[in-house]
Amino acid sequence: MAMHAMQLRRLGEPLIPTDLPDPHAGPGEVLLRVSSCGVCRTDLHVVAGELPNPKLPIIPGHEIVGRVIGVGAAVEGLTPGTRVGVPWLGSTCGICAYCRRGAENLCDRPQFTGYTRDGGYATHVVADARYVFVLPENGDDVATAPLLCAGLIGWRALRMAGEGQRIGLYGFGAAAHIIAQVARWQGREVFAFTRPGDVTGQAFARKLNVAWAGSSEEPAPEPLDCAIIFAPVGALVPAALRSVRKGGRVVCAGIHMSDIPAFPYRLLWGERQIVSVANLTRQDAREFLGIVPQAGIRTETQSYPLTKANEALSDLRTGRINGAAVLVP
């Protein structure tokens, strides 16, 4: 069983096509044949070296859909042939103060798929069986992949944003186009903010029946109850604060963001809040994956062969993708 992968060997350089030794599942692990792997903005941060201390060399990718083909010792509930998904959170220690209180997303000693353990830009991947989610048999592999991070992080961010009726989404990419559908299903009004001049992105947002779509440099047409920032642009924080009402909340949903510029206190005053989202929990996944069929979520995807991973990353970086890019081995 030959394993082919796109591997990052040096930060800031292109991924290298690589043949690797046959992988095997160790105790507590499962071996998967990868069916699809989403290309996430976090992958850009890993490749660029914007996240500290990655494992090198590393195989990126953490929106993985595949089938179990090998099961290690002490694994229960997963058998060969099972269709599963693997997310960003690859494992946690289970014993730190955060894990003990149910906040495993803040674990002091976590492992992350495609960052500190090899991910899904490959034909095969080995995953911690405790952090693998069984998926229904009737799903499309390419359409499902973005749900494993863009969907999960978006869901956590949406819950943290609160119950406000009018919600702004800054950066209308993979996560926002999924969460816009959830918010509309919940009966909320969605306001989509794109990079200036991105008329294609704004048209894409309008196809999803948002209440308004425009440039992130424009104020919201009416006060927002809350806002989620998916774009890794610190300057959007004061912009979002200007658009939320008193008592409103701004949620920063990215794992990396450029520096937030200084802004006058009056933008924060009025009991407005700024909060961040860190990673995800397995409970987030159980909740969100249960909502997907109820809400009728449909992902917009653009497929690339595995060997075109660098092209997919470039297209994501330059904003040439509406929805999500997905690699198919």
C-alpha positions as CSV (number, residue, x, y, z in Angstrom):
1,M,0.0,0.0,0.0
2,A,1.9,3.0,-1.3
3,M,1.3,6.3,0.4
4,H,1.5,9.5,-1.6
5,A,1.5,13.0,0.1
6,M,2.1,16.7,-0.4
7,Q,4.6,17.5,2.3
8,L,5.8,20.8,3.7
9,R,9.6,20.5,4.4
10,R,10.5,24.2,4.9
11,L,8.3,27.0,6.0
12,G,7.3,29.4,3.3
13,E,8.1,27.0,0.5
14,P,5.8,25.0,-1.8
15,L,4.7,21.6,-0.8
16,I,6.7,18.7,-2.2
17,P,5.1,15.5,-3.8
18,T,6.4,12.7,-1.7
19,D,6.2,8.9,-1.5
20,L,6.3,7.6,2.1
21,P,6.5,4.2,3.8
22,D,3.3,2.4,4.4
23,P,1.5,3.8,7.4
24,H,0.1,1.7,10.2
25,A,-2.4,2.3,13.0
26,G,-0.8,2.2,16.5
27,P,-2.7,1.6,19.7
28,G,-5.7,3.8,20.0
29,E,-5.4,4.9,16.3
30,V,-7.1,4.2,13.0
31,L,-5.7,4.2,9.5
32,L,-7.8,5.8,6.8
33,R,-7.8,5.9,3.1
34,V,-8.4,9.6,2.3
35,S,-11.4,10.3,0.1
36,S,-11.2,14.1,0.2
37,C,-9.5,16.9,2.2
38,G,-10.6,20.5,2.4
39,V,-8.1,23.3,2.0
40,C,-8.5,25.6,5.0
41,R,-7.1,29.1,5.6
42,T,-5.3,27.7,8.6
43,D,-3.3,25.6,6.2
44,L,-2.0,28.9,4.7
45,H,-0.9,30.0,8.2
46,V,0.9,26.6,8.7
47,V,2.7,26.7,5.4
48,A,3.7,30.4,5.9
49,G,5.1,29.7,9.3
50,E,2.6,32.1,11.0
51,L,1.8,29.4,13.6
52,P,4.5,28.5,16.1
53,N,6.4,25.2,16.2
54,P,4.9,23.0,13.5
55,K,6.1,19.5,13.1
56,L,8.5,19.5,10.1
57,P,8.3,17.9,7.7
58,I,4.5,18.0,8.0
59,I,1.6,16.9,5.8
60,P,-1.0,19.6,6.0
61,G,-4.8,19.2,5.9
62,H,-7.4,18.8,8.7
63,E,-10.8,18.6,6.9
64,I,-10.5,14.9,6.1
65,V,-13.1,12.5,4.9
66,G,-12.1,8.9,4.4
67,R,-12.7,5.3,5.2
68,V,-11.2,3.2,7.9
69,I,-8.9,0.5,6.5
70,G,-6.9,-0.4,9.7
71,V,-7.7,-0.4,13.4
72,G,-5.1,-0.3,16.2
73,A,-5.3,-2.1,19.5
74,A,-7.8,-0.8,22.1
75,V,-10.0,0.9,19.5
76,E,-13.8,0.4,19.9
77,G,-16.7,1.4,17.6
78,L,-14.7,1.8,14.4
79,T,-14.3,-1.0,11.9
80,P,-12.8,-1.3,8.4
81,G,-15.1,0.3,5.9
82,T,-16.6,3.0,8.2
83,R,-16.9,6.4,6.7
84,V,-15.4,9.0,9.0
85,G,-14.2,12.6,9.3
86,V,-11.1,13.9,11.0
87,P,-11.0,17.5,12.2
88,W,-8.3,20.1,13.3
89,L,-8.3,18.9,17.0
90,G,-6.2,15.7,16.7
91,S,-6.0,14.8,20.4
92,T,-5.8,16.3,23.9
93,C,-4.1,15.3,27.1
94,G,-7.3,14.7,29.0
95,I,-5.7,15.6,32.4
96,C,-4.9,19.4,32.3
97,A,-7.3,21.8,34.1
98,Y,-9.0,22.7,30.8
99,C,-9.6,19.1,29.8
100,R,-11.0,18.3,33.2
101,R,-13.5,21.1,33.1
102,G,-14.7,20.2,29.6
103,A,-12.8,22.9,27.7
104,E,-10.6,20.5,25.6
105,N,-10.3,23.1,22.9
106,L,-8.0,25.0,25.3
107,C,-5.9,21.9,26.3
108,D,-2.3,22.7,27.4
109,R,-0.9,19.7,25.4
110,P,-3.0,19.2,22.3
111,Q,-2.1,17.7,18.9
112,F,-3.5,19.3,15.8
113,T,-4.1,17.5,12.5
114,G,-2.0,18.9,9.7
115,Y,0.1,21.0,12.1
116,T,1.6,18.9,14.8
117,R,0.6,15.5,13.4
118,D,0.4,14.6,9.7
119,G,-2.9,15.4,8.0
120,G,-4.9,14.7,4.9
121,Y,-3.0,16.1,2.0
122,A,-2.3,12.5,1.3
123,T,-3.8,9.2,0.2
124,H,-3.7,7.9,3.8
125,V,-3.7,9.3,7.3
126,V,-3.4,7.9,10.8
127,A,-5.7,9.5,13.3
128,D,-6.4,9.2,17.0
129,A,-9.6,7.1,17.1
130,R,-11.1,9.2,19.9
131,Y,-11.1,12.3,17.6
132,V,-12.6,10.7,14.6
133,F,-16.3,11.2,13.8
134,V,-18.5,8.6,12.1
135,L,-20.2,10.1,9.1
136,P,-23.4,8.9,7.4
137,E,-23.0,6.7,4.3
138,N,-25.2,8.9,2.1
139,G,-22.9,12.0,2.1
140,D,-20.8,13.3,-0.8
141,D,-17.1,13.2,0.2
142,V,-16.1,16.5,-1.4
143,A,-19.1,18.4,-0.2
144,T,-18.6,17.0,3.4
145,A,-14.9,17.9,3.8
146,P,-15.4,21.7,4.5
147,L,-17.8,20.8,7.3
148,L,-14.9,19.3,9.3
149,C,-13.3,22.7,10.1
150,A,-15.0,25.6,8.3
151,G,-18.3,24.3,9.5
152,L,-17.2,23.3,13.0
153,I,-15.3,26.5,13.8
154,G,-18.1,28.6,12.2
155,W,-20.6,26.8,14.4
156,R,-18.6,27.5,17.6
157,A,-18.2,31.1,16.5
158,L,-22.0,31.4,15.8
159,R,-22.8,30.1,19.3
160,M,-20.4,32.5,20.9
161,A,-21.9,35.4,19.0
162,G,-25.1,35.0,20.9
163,E,-28.8,35.0,19.9
164,G,-28.9,38.3,18.1
165,Q,-31.2,38.7,15.1
166,R,-28.8,40.7,12.9
167,I,-25.4,39.1,12.4
168,G,-22.5,40.4,10.3
169,L,-20.0,38.0,8.7
170,Y,-16.7,39.5,7.7
171,G,-14.8,37.5,5.1
172,F,-17.3,35.5,3.1
173,G,-15.4,32.3,2.3
174,A,-15.7,28.6,3.3
175,A,-16.8,29.1,6.9
176,A,-19.1,32.1,6.3
177,H,-21.0,30.5,3.4
178,I,-21.8,27.5,5.7
179,I,-22.7,29.5,8.8
180,A,-24.8,32.0,6.8
181,Q,-27.0,29.0,5.9
182,V,-27.2,27.9,9.5
183,A,-28.1,31.5,10.7
184,R,-30.8,31.8,8.0
185,W,-32.2,28.5,9.1
186,Q,-32.4,29.9,12.6
187,G,-34.4,32.8,11.3
188,R,-31.6,35.5,11.5
189,E,-30.7,38.2,9.1
190,V,-27.2,37.9,7.7
191,F,-25.0,40.8,6.5
192,A,-22.0,39.7,4.4
193,F,-18.8,41.8,4.3
194,T,-16.2,41.0,1.6
195,R,-12.9,42.5,0.7
196,P,-13.3,45.8,-1.2
197,G,-14.2,45.4,-4.8
198,D,-15.1,41.7,-4.5
199,V,-18.3,41.9,-6.5
200,T,-18.1,38.1,-7.2
201,G,-18.0,37.3,-3.5
202,Q,-20.9,39.7,-2.8
203,A,-22.9,38.0,-5.6
204,F,-22.1,34.6,-4.1
205,A,-23.4,35.8,-0.7
206,R,-26.6,37.1,-2.2
207,K,-27.2,33.7,-3.8
208,L,-27.5,32.4,-0.2
209,N,-30.2,34.9,0.5
210,V,-28.3,37.2,2.9
211,A,-30.1,40.5,3.8
212,W,-27.2,42.6,2.5
213,A,-23.7,42.2,0.9
214,G,-21.1,44.8,0.6
215,S,-17.5,45.9,1.2
216,S,-15.9,45.6,4.6
217,E,-15.1,49.2,4.3
218,E,-18.8,50.1,4.4
219,P,-20.8,50.4,7.6
220,A,-23.6,48.0,8.1
221,P,-26.9,49.4,6.7
222,E,-28.4,49.0,10.2
223,P,-26.9,48.2,13.6
224,L,-25.8,44.6,14.0
225,D,-26.5,42.5,17.1
226,C,-23.2,40.6,16.6
227,A,-20.4,40.1,14.1
228,I,-18.1,37.2,13.3
229,I,-14.7,37.9,11.7
230,F,-13.4,35.0,9.6
231,A,-10.9,37.0,7.6
232,P,-7.4,37.2,9.3
233,V,-7.4,41.0,9.2
234,G,-7.0,42.8,12.5
235,A,-8.3,46.1,11.0
236,L,-11.7,44.5,10.7
237,V,-12.1,44.5,14.5
238,P,-12.7,48.2,14.9
239,A,-14.7,48.1,11.7
240,A,-17.0,45.5,13.2
241,L,-17.2,47.4,16.5
242,R,-18.5,50.4,14.5
243,S,-21.3,48.3,13.1
244,V,-22.5,46.5,16.3
245,R,-25.1,48.1,18.6
246,K,-24.5,48.7,22.3
247,G,-24.2,45.4,24.1
248,G,-23.2,43.7,20.9
249,R,-20.4,41.2,20.4
250,V,-17.6,40.8,17.9
251,V,-16.2,37.2,17.6
252,C,-12.7,36.7,16.1
253,A,-12.9,33.2,14.6
254,G,-9.5,32.8,13.1
255,I,-6.5,31.0,14.6
256,H,-4.2,33.8,13.3
257,M,-4.9,37.5,12.6
258,S,-2.8,40.5,11.7
259,D,-2.3,43.0,14.5
260,I,-5.4,44.9,15.6
261,P,-4.8,48.6,15.2
262,A,-5.4,51.1,17.9
263,F,-9.0,52.4,18.1
264,P,-10.9,54.9,20.3
265,Y,-12.5,53.6,23.4
266,R,-15.8,54.9,22.3
267,L,-16.1,52.0,19.8
268,L,-15.9,49.5,22.6
269,W,-17.9,51.5,25.2
270,G,-21.5,50.6,25.6
271,E,-20.7,47.1,26.9
272,R,-19.7,45.9,23.5
273,Q,-17.4,42.8,23.7
274,I,-14.6,41.3,21.7
275,V,-14.0,37.5,22.1
276,S,-12.0,34.9,20.3
277,V,-12.7,31.3,19.3
278,A,-10.0,28.7,19.9
279,N,-10.1,25.4,18.1
280,L,-13.1,23.2,18.7
281,T,-14.4,20.4,20.9
282,R,-15.9,17.0,20.1
283,Q,-19.2,18.2,21.5
284,D,-19.1,21.0,18.9
285,A,-18.8,18.4,16.2
286,R,-21.6,16.3,17.5
287,E,-23.9,19.3,17.7
288,F,-23.0,20.7,14.3
289,L,-23.0,17.4,12.3
290,G,-26.5,16.8,13.7
291,I,-27.7,20.2,12.5
292,V,-26.3,19.9,8.9
293,P,-29.1,17.6,7.6
294,Q,-31.8,19.5,9.5
295,A,-30.7,22.9,8.1
296,G,-30.2,21.5,4.6
297,I,-26.6,22.8,4.5
298,R,-25.0,22.8,1.0
299,T,-21.3,23.5,0.5
300,E,-19.9,25.3,-2.5
301,T,-16.7,23.5,-3.5
302,Q,-13.9,23.6,-6.1
303,S,-12.1,20.3,-6.4
304,Y,-8.4,19.8,-7.2
305,P,-6.3,16.7,-7.5
306,L,-3.9,16.0,-4.7
307,T,-0.9,17.0,-6.8
308,K,-2.4,20.5,-7.3
309,A,-2.4,21.3,-3.6
310,N,0.0,24.3,-4.2
311,E,-2.4,25.7,-6.8
312,A,-5.3,25.3,-4.4
313,L,-3.4,27.1,-1.6
314,S,-2.5,29.9,-4.0
315,D,-6.1,30.3,-5.2
316,L,-7.3,30.4,-1.6
317,R,-4.6,33.0,-0.7
318,T,-5.6,35.3,-3.6
319,G,-9.3,35.0,-3.1
320,R,-10.1,33.1,-6.3
321,I,-12.3,30.6,-4.7
322,N,-16.0,31.1,-3.8
323,G,-16.8,28.6,-1.0
324,A,-14.2,25.9,-0.3
325,A,-11.3,24.2,-2.1
326,V,-11.1,20.4,-1.7
327,L,-8.3,18.0,-2.6
328,V,-9.2,14.6,-4.0
329,P,-6.4,11.9,-4.0
